[in-house]
């Protein structure tokens, strides 16, 4: 787990995100991959067999297996993603990012 946190920490520095290893430990049901993209939006994809539900501010999203959604970044550089079912755990995700939930 420590090596995963170190790798994700390096990725987060490159993407200028505040990705917390404590948050990753709480989301142990998923592997979360973050990649840069060219659009000024955040794209979310669920490649796991579990349903992923999350809030971005007051907007609710649910992704079944092999589903995706985009969130437009208007007036912000990053957004806070609150994953449902993981009490008080969140991810701060920079714009221009693709987030993939995997098992």
Secondary structure, DSSP 8 states (H G I E B T S, - for coil): -HHHHHHHHHHHHHHT----HHHHHHTTT-EEEEEE-SSSEEEEEE-SSS-EEEEETTEEEEE-TTEEEEEE-SS-SEEEEEETTSTT-EEEEESSEEEEEE-
